[in-house]
Amino acid sequence: MRFRYRVAAVSASLALAGGGMVSLAVPASASPSGSASASARDAAPALSCDAWRYERGTKGHGASIKCYGSSFTGYAVCHQPDGYLYLRFGNRARSGGTSLVWCDRNAEVTDAGAIPG
């Protein structure tokens, strides 16, 4: 179940970050020449992130994440007690900085991560 939520969260965040345009990378073995997918991987900025941390505060529950390599935006998948899942985005941070995301008061963070840009 969590894998589906992670795929949905990453797809939604890529769609929002890319202006509604989502592209999927094809493995080099699946393409005839392999050079198209290799050049796409080389053009993407390298982003290395620490494990996300669960945060508690007066605003409710949230997540923080620290990444290196390029600027990034953190995201969190929030789960309400009634089963409703939604996605929240945090602040945009520079390499080495921290992005902080807050869910609603009654919600818990089920997953979090970062997207480049």
MODELLER restraints for C-alpha pairs under 7 A, 6 or more apart:
rsr = mdl.restraints
at = mdl.atoms
rsr.add(forms.Gaussian(group=physical.xy_distance, feature=features.Distance(at['CA:9:A'], at['CA:77:A']), mean=6.78, stdev=0.5))
rsr.add(forms.Gaussian(group=physical.xy_distance, feature=features.Distance(at['CA:9:A'], at['CA:87:A']), mean=6.59, stdev=0.5))
rsr.add(forms.Gaussian(group=physical.xy_distance, feature=features.Distance(at['CA:14:A'], at['CA:22:A']), mean=6.14, stdev=0.5))
rsr.add(forms.Gaussian(group=physical.xy_distance, feature=features.Distance(at['CA:15:A'], at['CA:21:A']), mean=5.47, stdev=0.5))
rsr.add(forms.Gaussian(group=physical.xy_distance, feature=features.Distance(at['CA:15:A'], at['CA:22:A']), mean=5.33, stdev=0.5))
rsr.add(forms.Gaussian(group=physical.xy_distance, feature=features.Distance(at['CA:25:A'], at['CA:37:A']), mean=6.63, stdev=0.5))
rsr.add(forms.Gaussian(group=physical.xy_distance, feature=features.Distance(at['CA:26:A'], at['CA:37:A']), mean=6.22, stdev=0.5))
rsr.add(forms.Gaussian(group=physical.xy_distance, feature=features.Distance(at['CA:27:A'], at['CA:37:A']), mean=6.81, stdev=0.5))
rsr.add(forms.Gaussian(group=physical.xy_distance, feature=features.Distance(at['CA:28:A'], at['CA:34:A']), mean=4.49, stdev=0.5))
rsr.add(forms.Gaussian(group=physical.xy_distance, feature=features.Distance(at['CA:28:A'], at['CA:37:A']), mean=5.92, stdev=0.5))
rsr.add(forms.Gaussian(group=physical.xy_distance, feature=features.Distance(at['CA:28:A'], at['CA:38:A']), mean=6.93, stdev=0.5))
rsr.add(forms.Gaussian(group=physical.xy_distance, feature=features.Distance(at['CA:45:A'], at['CA:70:A']), mean=6.54, stdev=0.5))
rsr.add(forms.Gaussian(group=physical.xy_distance, feature=features.Distance(at['CA:46:A'], at['CA:69:A']), mean=5.65, stdev=0.5))
rsr.add(forms.Gaussian(group=physical.xy_distance, feature=features.Distance(at['CA:46:A'], at['CA:70:A']), mean=6.95, stdev=0.5))
rsr.add(forms.Gaussian(group=physical.xy_distance, feature=features.Distance(at['CA:47:A'], at['CA:67:A']), mean=6.62, stdev=0.5))
rsr.add(forms.Gaussian(group=physical.xy_distance, feature=features.Distance(at['CA:47:A'], at['CA:68:A']), mean=5.82, stdev=0.5))
rsr.add(forms.Gaussian(group=physical.xy_distance, feature=features.Distance(at['CA:47:A'], at['CA:69:A']), mean=4.94, stdev=0.5))
rsr.add(forms.Gaussian(group=physical.xy_distance, feature=features.Distance(at['CA:47:A'], at['CA:70:A']), mean=6.14, stdev=0.5))
rsr.add(forms.Gaussian(group=physical.xy_distance, feature=features.Distance(at['CA:47:A'], at['CA:116:A']), mean=6.68, stdev=0.5))
rsr.add(forms.Gaussian(group=physical.xy_distance, feature=features.Distance(at['CA:48:A'], at['CA:67:A']), mean=5.49, stdev=0.5))
rsr.add(forms.Gaussian(group=physical.xy_distance, feature=features.Distance(at['CA:48:A'], at['CA:68:A']), mean=5.20, stdev=0.5))
rsr.add(forms.Gaussian(group=physical.xy_distance, feature=features.Distance(at['CA:48:A'], at['CA:69:A']), mean=6.34, stdev=0.5))
rsr.add(forms.Gaussian(group=physical.xy_distance, feature=features.Distance(at['CA:49:A'], at['CA:66:A']), mean=5.74, stdev=0.5))
rsr.add(forms.Gaussian(group=physical.xy_distance, feature=features.Distance(at['CA:49:A'], at['CA:67:A']), mean=3.97, stdev=0.5))
rsr.add(forms.Gaussian(group=physical.xy_distance, feature=features.Distance(at['CA:49:A'], at['CA:68:A']), mean=6.19, stdev=0.5))
rsr.add(forms.Gaussian(group=physical.xy_distance, feature=features.Distance(at['CA:50:A'], at['CA:65:A']), mean=6.56, stdev=0.5))
rsr.add(forms.Gaussian(group=physical.xy_distance, feature=features.Distance(at['CA:50:A'], at['CA:66:A']), mean=5.64, stdev=0.5))
rsr.add(forms.Gaussian(group=physical.xy_distance, feature=features.Distance(at['CA:50:A'], at['CA:67:A']), mean=6.19, stdev=0.5))
rsr.add(forms.Gaussian(group=physical.xy_distance, feature=features.Distance(at['CA:51:A'], at['CA:65:A']), mean=6.73, stdev=0.5))
rsr.add(forms.Gaussian(group=physical.xy_distance, feature=features.Distance(at['CA:52:A'], at['CA:63:A']), mean=6.44, stdev=0.5))
rsr.add(forms.Gaussian(group=physical.xy_distance, feature=features.Distance(at['CA:52:A'], at['CA:64:A']), mean=5.63, stdev=0.5))
rsr.add(forms.Gaussian(group=physical.xy_distance, feature=features.Distance(at['CA:52:A'], at['CA:65:A']), mean=4.58, stdev=0.5))
rsr.add(forms.Gaussian(group=physical.xy_distance, feature=features.Distance(at['CA:52:A'], at['CA:112:A']), mean=6.45, stdev=0.5))
rsr.add(forms.Gaussian(group=physical.xy_distance, feature=features.Distance(at['CA:52:A'], at['CA:113:A']), mean=6.68, stdev=0.5))
rsr.add(forms.Gaussian(group=physical.xy_distance, feature=features.Distance(at['CA:53:A'], at['CA:63:A']), mean=5.46, stdev=0.5))
rsr.add(forms.Gaussian(group=physical.xy_distance, feature=features.Distance(at['CA:53:A'], at['CA:64:A']), mean=5.26, stdev=0.5))
rsr.add(forms.Gaussian(group=physical.xy_distance, feature=features.Distance(at['CA:53:A'], at['CA:65:A']), mean=6.42, stdev=0.5))
rsr.add(forms.Gaussian(group=physical.xy_distance, feature=features.Distance(at['CA:54:A'], at['CA:62:A']), mean=6.04, stdev=0.5))
rsr.add(forms.Gaussian(group=physical.xy_distance, feature=features.Distance(at['CA:54:A'], at['CA:63:A']), mean=4.68, stdev=0.5))
rsr.add(forms.Gaussian(group=physical.xy_distance, feature=features.Distance(at['CA:54:A'], at['CA:64:A']), mean=6.71, stdev=0.5))
rsr.add(forms.Gaussian(group=physical.xy_distance, feature=features.Distance(at['CA:55:A'], at['CA:61:A']), mean=5.72, stdev=0.5))
rsr.add(forms.Gaussian(group=physical.xy_distance, feature=features.Distance(at['CA:55:A'], at['CA:62:A']), mean=4.83, stdev=0.5))
rsr.add(forms.Gaussian(group=physical.xy_distance, feature=features.Distance(at['CA:55:A'], at['CA:63:A']), mean=5.15, stdev=0.5))
rsr.add(forms.Gaussian(group=physical.xy_distance, feature=features.Distance(at['CA:55:A'], at['CA:64:A']), mean=6.82, stdev=0.5))
rsr.add(forms.Gaussian(group=physical.xy_distance, feature=features.Distance(at['CA:56:A'], at['CA:62:A']), mean=6.28, stdev=0.5))
rsr.add(forms.Gaussian(group=physical.xy_distance, feature=features.Distance(at['CA:59:A'], at['CA:105:A']), mean=6.39, stdev=0.5))
rsr.add(forms.Gaussian(group=physical.xy_distance, feature=features.Distance(at['CA:60:A'], at['CA:102:A']), mean=6.95, stdev=0.5))
rsr.add(forms.Gaussian(group=physical.xy_distance, feature=features.Distance(at['CA:60:A'], at['CA:103:A']), mean=6.59, stdev=0.5))
rsr.add(forms.Gaussian(group=physical.xy_distance, feature=features.Distance(at['CA:60:A'], at['CA:104:A']), mean=6.18, stdev=0.5))
rsr.add(forms.Gaussian(group=physical.xy_distance, feature=features.Distance(at['CA:60:A'], at['CA:105:A']), mean=4.31, stdev=0.5))
rsr.add(forms.Gaussian(group=physical.xy_distance, feature=features.Distance(at['CA:61:A'], at['CA:102:A']), mean=5.98, stdev=0.5))
rsr.add(forms.Gaussian(group=physical.xy_distance, feature=features.Distance(at['CA:61:A'], at['CA:103:A']), mean=5.72, stdev=0.5))
rsr.add(forms.Gaussian(group=physical.xy_distance, feature=features.Distance(at['CA:61:A'], at['CA:105:A']), mean=6.64, stdev=0.5))
rsr.add(forms.Gaussian(group=physical.xy_distance, feature=features.Distance(at['CA:61:A'], at['CA:107:A']), mean=6.92, stdev=0.5))
rsr.add(forms.Gaussian(group=physical.xy_distance, feature=features.Distance(at['CA:61:A'], at['CA:108:A']), mean=6.03, stdev=0.5))
rsr.add(forms.Gaussian(group=physical.xy_distance, feature=features.Distance(at['CA:61:A'], at['CA:109:A']), mean=6.85, stdev=0.5))
rsr.add(forms.Gaussian(group=physical.xy_distance, feature=features.Distance(at['CA:62:A'], at['CA:101:A']), mean=5.37, stdev=0.5))
rsr.add(forms.Gaussian(group=physical.xy_distance, feature=features.Distance(at['CA:62:A'], at['CA:102:A']), mean=4.13, stdev=0.5))
rsr.add(forms.Gaussian(group=physical.xy_distance, feature=features.Distance(at['CA:62:A'], at['CA:103:A']), mean=5.51, stdev=0.5))
rsr.add(forms.Gaussian(group=physical.xy_distance, feature=features.Distance(at['CA:62:A'], at['CA:109:A']), mean=6.18, stdev=0.5))
rsr.add(forms.Gaussian(group=physical.xy_distance, feature=features.Distance(at['CA:63:A'], at['CA:76:A']), mean=6.70, stdev=0.5))
rsr.add(forms.Gaussian(group=physical.xy_distance, feature=features.Distance(at['CA:63:A'], at['CA:100:A']), mean=5.90, stdev=0.5))
rsr.add(forms.Gaussian(group=physical.xy_distance, feature=features.Distance(at['CA:63:A'], at['CA:101:A']), mean=5.34, stdev=0.5))
rsr.add(forms.Gaussian(group=physical.xy_distance, feature=features.Distance(at['CA:63:A'], at['CA:102:A']), mean=6.64, stdev=0.5))
rsr.add(forms.Gaussian(group=physical.xy_distance, feature=features.Distance(at['CA:63:A'], at['CA:112:A']), mean=6.74, stdev=0.5))
rsr.add(forms.Gaussian(group=physical.xy_distance, feature=features.Distance(at['CA:64:A'], at['CA:98:A']), mean=6.53, stdev=0.5))
rsr.add(forms.Gaussian(group=physical.xy_distance, feature=features.Distance(at['CA:64:A'], at['CA:99:A']), mean=5.60, stdev=0.5))
rsr.add(forms.Gaussian(group=physical.xy_distance, feature=features.Distance(at['CA:64:A'], at['CA:100:A']), mean=4.42, stdev=0.5))
rsr.add(forms.Gaussian(group=physical.xy_distance, feature=features.Distance(at['CA:64:A'], at['CA:101:A']), mean=6.31, stdev=0.5))
rsr.add(forms.Gaussian(group=physical.xy_distance, feature=features.Distance(at['CA:65:A'], at['CA:74:A']), mean=6.56, stdev=0.5))
rsr.add(forms.Gaussian(group=physical.xy_distance, feature=features.Distance(at['CA:65:A'], at['CA:98:A']), mean=5.53, stdev=0.5))
rsr.add(forms.Gaussian(group=physical.xy_distance, feature=features.Distance(at['CA:65:A'], at['CA:99:A']), mean=5.53, stdev=0.5))
rsr.add(forms.Gaussian(group=physical.xy_distance, feature=features.Distance(at['CA:65:A'], at['CA:100:A']), mean=6.76, stdev=0.5))
rsr.add(forms.Gaussian(group=physical.xy_distance, feature=features.Distance(at['CA:65:A'], at['CA:113:A']), mean=6.91, stdev=0.5))
rsr.add(forms.Gaussian(group=physical.xy_distance, feature=features.Distance(at['CA:66:A'], at['CA:96:A']), mean=6.34, stdev=0.5))
rsr.add(forms.Gaussian(group=physical.xy_distance, feature=features.Distance(at['CA:66:A'], at['CA:97:A']), mean=5.73, stdev=0.5))
rsr.add(forms.Gaussian(group=physical.xy_distance, feature=features.Distance(at['CA:66:A'], at['CA:98:A']), mean=4.45, stdev=0.5))
rsr.add(forms.Gaussian(group=physical.xy_distance, feature=features.Distance(at['CA:66:A'], at['CA:99:A']), mean=6.54, stdev=0.5))
rsr.add(forms.Gaussian(group=physical.xy_distance, feature=features.Distance(at['CA:67:A'], at['CA:95:A']), mean=5.98, stdev=0.5))
rsr.add(forms.Gaussian(group=physical.xy_distance, feature=features.Distance(at['CA:67:A'], at['CA:96:A']), mean=5.59, stdev=0.5))
rsr.add(forms.Gaussian(group=physical.xy_distance, feature=features.Distance(at['CA:67:A'], at['CA:97:A']), mean=6.61, stdev=0.5))
rsr.add(forms.Gaussian(group=physical.xy_distance, feature=features.Distance(at['CA:68:A'], at['CA:95:A']), mean=4.47, stdev=0.5))
rsr.add(forms.Gaussian(group=physical.xy_distance, feature=features.Distance(at['CA:68:A'], at['CA:96:A']), mean=4.95, stdev=0.5))
rsr.add(forms.Gaussian(group=physical.xy_distance, feature=features.Distance(at['CA:69:A'], at['CA:95:A']), mean=5.47, stdev=0.5))
rsr.add(forms.Gaussian(group=physical.xy_distance, feature=features.Distance(at['CA:70:A'], at['CA:94:A']), mean=6.44, stdev=0.5))
rsr.add(forms.Gaussian(group=physical.xy_distance, feature=features.Distance(at['CA:70:A'], at['CA:95:A']), mean=4.93, stdev=0.5))
rsr.add(forms.Gaussian(group=physical.xy_distance, feature=features.Distance(at['CA:70:A'], at['CA:116:A']), mean=6.68, stdev=0.5))
rsr.add(forms.Gaussian(group=physical.xy_distance, feature=features.Distance(at['CA:71:A'], at['CA:93:A']), mean=5.57, stdev=0.5))
rsr.add(forms.Gaussian(group=physical.xy_distance, feature=features.Distance(at['CA:71:A'], at['CA:94:A']), mean=4.21, stdev=0.5))
rsr.add(forms.Gaussian(group=physical.xy_distance, feature=features.Distance(at['CA:71:A'], at['CA:95:A']), mean=5.14, stdev=0.5))
rsr.add(forms.Gaussian(group=physical.xy_distance, feature=features.Distance(at['CA:71:A'], at['CA:116:A']), mean=6.04, stdev=0.5))
rsr.add(forms.Gaussian(group=physical.xy_distance, feature=features.Distance(at['CA:71:A'], at['CA:117:A']), mean=5.32, stdev=0.5))
rsr.add(forms.Gaussian(group=physical.xy_distance, feature=features.Distance(at['CA:72:A'], at['CA:92:A']), mean=5.63, stdev=0.5))
rsr.add(forms.Gaussian(group=physical.xy_distance, feature=features.Distance(at['CA:72:A'], at['CA:93:A']), mean=5.53, stdev=0.5))
rsr.add(forms.Gaussian(group=physical.xy_distance, feature=features.Distance(at['CA:72:A'], at['CA:94:A']), mean=6.50, stdev=0.5))
rsr.add(forms.Gaussian(group=physical.xy_distance, feature=features.Distance(at['CA:72:A'], at['CA:114:A']), mean=6.30, stdev=0.5))
rsr.add(forms.Gaussian(group=physical.xy_distance, feature=features.Distance(at['CA:72:A'], at['CA:115:A']), mean=5.53, stdev=0.5))
rsr.add(forms.Gaussian(group=physical.xy_distance, feature=features.Distance(at['CA:72:A'], at['CA:116:A']), mean=4.29, stdev=0.5))
rsr.add(forms.Gaussian(group=physical.xy_distance, feature=features.Distance(at['CA:72:A'], at['CA:117:A']), mean=4.84, stdev=0.5))
rsr.add(forms.Gaussian(group=physical.xy_distance, feature=features.Distance(at['CA:73:A'], at['CA:89:A']), mean=6.97, stdev=0.5))
rsr.add(forms.Gaussian(group=physical.xy_distance, feature=features.Distance(at['CA:73:A'], at['CA:90:A']), mean=6.11, stdev=0.5))
rsr.add(forms.Gaussian(group=physical.xy_distance, feature=features.Distance(at['CA:73:A'], at['CA:91:A']), mean=5.91, stdev=0.5))
rsr.add(forms.Gaussian(group=physical.xy_distance, feature=features.Distance(at['CA:73:A'], at['CA:92:A']), mean=4.46, stdev=0.5))
rsr.add(forms.Gaussian(group=physical.xy_distance, feature=features.Distance(at['CA:73:A'], at['CA:93:A']), mean=6.29, stdev=0.5))
rsr.add(forms.Gaussian(group=physical.xy_distance, feature=features.Distance(at['CA:73:A'], at['CA:99:A']), mean=6.33, stdev=0.5))
rsr.add(forms.Gaussian(group=physical.xy_distance, feature=features.Distance(at['CA:73:A'], at['CA:114:A']), mean=5.47, stdev=0.5))
rsr.add(forms.Gaussian(group=physical.xy_distance, feature=features.Distance(at['CA:73:A'], at['CA:115:A']), mean=5.50, stdev=0.5))
rsr.add(forms.Gaussian(group=physical.xy_distance, feature=features.Distance(at['CA:73:A'], at['CA:116:A']), mean=6.52, stdev=0.5))
rsr.add(forms.Gaussian(group=physical.xy_distance, feature=features.Distance(at['CA:73:A'], at['CA:117:A']), mean=6.78, stdev=0.5))
rsr.add(forms.Gaussian(group=physical.xy_distance, feature=features.Distance(at['CA:74:A'], at['CA:89:A']), mean=5.82, stdev=0.5))
rsr.add(forms.Gaussian(group=physical.xy_distance, feature=features.Distance(at['CA:74:A'], at['CA:90:A']), mean=5.06, stdev=0.5))
rsr.add(forms.Gaussian(group=physical.xy_distance, feature=features.Distance(at['CA:74:A'], at['CA:91:A']), mean=6.77, stdev=0.5))
rsr.add(forms.Gaussian(group=physical.xy_distance, feature=features.Distance(at['CA:74:A'], at['CA:99:A']), mean=5.26, stdev=0.5))
rsr.add(forms.Gaussian(group=physical.xy_distance, feature=features.Distance(at['CA:74:A'], at['CA:100:A']), mean=6.66, stdev=0.5))
rsr.add(forms.Gaussian(group=physical.xy_distance, feature=features.Distance(at['CA:74:A'], at['CA:101:A']), mean=6.66, stdev=0.5))
rsr.add(forms.Gaussian(group=physical.xy_distance, feature=features.Distance(at['CA:74:A'], at['CA:113:A']), mean=5.72, stdev=0.5))
rsr.add(forms.Gaussian(group=physical.xy_distance, feature=features.Distance(at['CA:74:A'], at['CA:114:A']), mean=4.20, stdev=0.5))
rsr.add(forms.Gaussian(group=physical.xy_distance, feature=features.Distance(at['CA:74:A'], at['CA:115:A']), mean=6.49, stdev=0.5))
rsr.add(forms.Gaussian(group=physical.xy_distance, feature=features.Distance(at['CA:75:A'], at['CA:87:A']), mean=6.97, stdev=0.5))
rsr.add(forms.Gaussian(group=physical.xy_distance, feature=features.Distance(at['CA:75:A'], at['CA:88:A']), mean=5.57, stdev=0.5))
rsr.add(forms.Gaussian(group=physical.xy_distance, feature=features.Distance(at['CA:75:A'], at['CA:89:A']), mean=4.32, stdev=0.5))
rsr.add(forms.Gaussian(group=physical.xy_distance, feature=features.Distance(at['CA:75:A'], at['CA:90:A']), mean=5.85, stdev=0.5))
rsr.add(forms.Gaussian(group=physical.xy_distance, feature=features.Distance(at['CA:75:A'], at['CA:101:A']), mean=6.34, stdev=0.5))
rsr.add(forms.Gaussian(group=physical.xy_distance, feature=features.Distance(at['CA:75:A'], at['CA:112:A']), mean=5.55, stdev=0.5))
rsr.add(forms.Gaussian(group=physical.xy_distance, feature=features.Distance(at['CA:75:A'], at['CA:113:A']), mean=5.52, stdev=0.5))
rsr.add(forms.Gaussian(group=physical.xy_distance, feature=features.Distance(at['CA:75:A'], at['CA:114:A']), mean=5.81, stdev=0.5))
rsr.add(forms.Gaussian(group=physical.xy_distance, feature=features.Distance(at['CA:76:A'], at['CA:87:A']), mean=5.81, stdev=0.5))
rsr.add(forms.Gaussian(group=physical.xy_distance, feature=features.Distance(at['CA:76:A'], at['CA:88:A']), mean=5.34, stdev=0.5))
rsr.add(forms.Gaussian(group=physical.xy_distance, feature=features.Distance(at['CA:76:A'], at['CA:89:A']), mean=6.49, stdev=0.5))
rsr.add(forms.Gaussian(group=physical.xy_distance, feature=features.Distance(at['CA:76:A'], at['CA:101:A']), mean=6.40, stdev=0.5))
rsr.add(forms.Gaussian(group=physical.xy_distance, feature=features.Distance(at['CA:76:A'], at['CA:109:A']), mean=6.39, stdev=0.5))
rsr.add(forms.Gaussian(group=physical.xy_distance, feature=features.Distance(at['CA:76:A'], at['CA:111:A']), mean=5.78, stdev=0.5))
rsr.add(forms.Gaussian(group=physical.xy_distance, feature=features.Distance(at['CA:76:A'], at['CA:112:A']), mean=4.18, stdev=0.5))
rsr.add(forms.Gaussian(group=physical.xy_distance, feature=features.Distance(at['CA:76:A'], at['CA:113:A']), mean=6.62, stdev=0.5))
rsr.add(forms.Gaussian(group=physical.xy_distance, feature=features.Distance(at['CA:77:A'], at['CA:85:A']), mean=6.80, stdev=0.5))
rsr.add(forms.Gaussian(group=physical.xy_distance, feature=features.Distance(at['CA:77:A'], at['CA:86:A']), mean=5.81, stdev=0.5))
rsr.add(forms.Gaussian(group=physical.xy_distance, feature=features.Distance(at['CA:77:A'], at['CA:87:A']), mean=4.71, stdev=0.5))
rsr.add(forms.Gaussian(group=physical.xy_distance, feature=features.Distance(at['CA:77:A'], at['CA:88:A']), mean=6.54, stdev=0.5))
rsr.add(forms.Gaussian(group=physical.xy_distance, feature=features.Distance(at['CA:77:A'], at['CA:109:A']), mean=5.82, stdev=0.5))
rsr.add(forms.Gaussian(group=physical.xy_distance, feature=features.Distance(at['CA:77:A'], at['CA:110:A']), mean=5.68, stdev=0.5))
rsr.add(forms.Gaussian(group=physical.xy_distance, feature=features.Distance(at['CA:77:A'], at['CA:111:A']), mean=5.17, stdev=0.5))
rsr.add(forms.Gaussian(group=physical.xy_distance, feature=features.Distance(at['CA:77:A'], at['CA:112:A']), mean=6.07, stdev=0.5))
rsr.add(forms.Gaussian(group=physical.xy_distance, feature=features.Distance(at['CA:78:A'], at['CA:85:A']), mean=5.59, stdev=0.5))
rsr.add(forms.Gaussian(group=physical.xy_distance, feature=features.Distance(at['CA:78:A'], at['CA:86:A']), mean=5.35, stdev=0.5))
rsr.add(forms.Gaussian(group=physical.xy_distance, feature=features.Distance(at['CA:78:A'], at['CA:87:A']), mean=6.10, stdev=0.5))
rsr.add(forms.Gaussian(group=physical.xy_distance, feature=features.Distance(at['CA:78:A'], at['CA:103:A']), mean=5.94, stdev=0.5))
rsr.add(forms.Gaussian(group=physical.xy_distance, feature=features.Distance(at['CA:78:A'], at['CA:107:A']), mean=5.90, stdev=0.5))
rsr.add(forms.Gaussian(group=physical.xy_distance, feature=features.Distance(at['CA:78:A'], at['CA:108:A']), mean=5.52, stdev=0.5))
rsr.add(forms.Gaussian(group=physical.xy_distance, feature=features.Distance(at['CA:78:A'], at['CA:109:A']), mean=4.63, stdev=0.5))
rsr.add(forms.Gaussian(group=physical.xy_distance, feature=features.Distance(at['CA:78:A'], at['CA:110:A']), mean=5.94, stdev=0.5))
rsr.add(forms.Gaussian(group=physical.xy_distance, feature=features.Distance(at['CA:79:A'], at['CA:85:A']), mean=4.66, stdev=0.5))
rsr.add(forms.Gaussian(group=physical.xy_distance, feature=features.Distance(at['CA:79:A'], at['CA:86:A']), mean=6.78, stdev=0.5))
rsr.add(forms.Gaussian(group=physical.xy_distance, feature=features.Distance(at['CA:79:A'], at['CA:107:A']), mean=5.19, stdev=0.5))
rsr.add(forms.Gaussian(group=physical.xy_distance, feature=features.Distance(at['CA:79:A'], at['CA:108:A']), mean=5.22, stdev=0.5))
rsr.add(forms.Gaussian(group=physical.xy_distance, feature=features.Distance(at['CA:79:A'], at['CA:109:A']), mean=6.24, stdev=0.5))
rsr.add(forms.Gaussian(group=physical.xy_distance, feature=features.Distance(at['CA:79:A'], at['CA:110:A']), mean=6.42, stdev=0.5))
rsr.add(forms.Gaussian(group=physical.xy_distance, feature=features.Distance(at['CA:80:A'], at['CA:106:A']), mean=6.16, stdev=0.5))
rsr.add(forms.Gaussian(group=physical.xy_distance, feature=features.Distance(at['CA:80:A'], at['CA:107:A']), mean=4.30, stdev=0.5))
rsr.add(forms.Gaussian(group=physical.xy_distance, feature=features.Distance(at['CA:80:A'], at['CA:108:A']), mean=6.50, stdev=0.5))
rsr.add(forms.Gaussian(group=physical.xy_distance, feature=features.Distance(at['CA:81:A'], at['CA:107:A']), mean=6.73, stdev=0.5))
rsr.add(forms.Gaussian(group=physical.xy_distance, feature=features.Distance(at['CA:88:A'], at['CA:101:A']), mean=6.74, stdev=0.5))
rsr.add(forms.Gaussian(group=physical.xy_distance, feature=features.Distance(at['CA:88:A'], at['CA:103:A']), mean=6.86, stdev=0.5))
rsr.add(forms.Gaussian(group=physical.xy_distance, feature=features.Distance(at['CA:89:A'], at['CA:101:A']), mean=5.95, stdev=0.5))
rsr.add(forms.Gaussian(group=physical.xy_distance, feature=features.Distance(at['CA:90:A'], at['CA:99:A']), mean=5.78, stdev=0.5))
rsr.add(forms.Gaussian(group=physical.xy_distance, feature=features.Distance(at['CA:90:A'], at['CA:100:A']), mean=5.18, stdev=0.5))
rsr.add(forms.Gaussian(group=physical.xy_distance, feature=features.Distance(at['CA:90:A'], at['CA:101:A']), mean=4.25, stdev=0.5))
rsr.add(forms.Gaussian(group=physical.xy_distance, feature=features.Distance(at['CA:91:A'], at['CA:99:A']), mean=5.33, stdev=0.5))
rsr.add(forms.Gaussian(group=physical.xy_distance, feature=features.Distance(at['CA:91:A'], at['CA:100:A']), mean=6.27, stdev=0.5))
rsr.add(forms.Gaussian(group=physical.xy_distance, feature=features.Distance(at['CA:92:A'], at['CA:99:A']), mean=6.39, stdev=0.5))
rsr.add(forms.Gaussian(group=physical.xy_distance, feature=features.Distance(at['CA:93:A'], at['CA:99:A']), mean=5.85, stdev=0.5))
